[in-house]
């Protein structure tokens, strides 16, 4: 998890779906 995403989680608690989508996109972008 990148520092930017981690900071977003701390600043916006309760956005589990958004975080899940971001994590999914991050995994898809990795080789």
C-alpha positions in Angstrom: 0.0 0.0 0.0 1.4 3.3 -1.0 1.9 6.2 1.5 -0.6 8.3 -0.5 -3.3 5.6 -0.2 -2.5 5.0 3.5 -2.8 8.8 4.2 -6.1 8.8 2.3 -7.4 6.0 4.5 -6.4 7.9 7.7 -8.0 11.1 6.4 -11.2 9.4 5.2 -12.2 6.6 7.5 -15.1 4.5 6.4 -14.3 4.5 2.7 -13.7 0.8 2.6 -15.2 0.3 -0.9 -13.1 3.1 -2.4 -10.0 1.6 -0.8 -10.9 -1.8 -2.1 -11.3 -0.4 -5.6 -7.9 1.4 -5.3 -6.2 -1.7 -4.0 -7.7 -3.8 -6.8 -6.5 -1.3 -9.4 -3.1 -1.3 -7.9 -2.8 -5.1 -8.1 -4.0 -5.1 -11.7 -1.3 -2.5 -12.6 1.4 -4.7 -11.1 3.1 -7.2 -13.5 
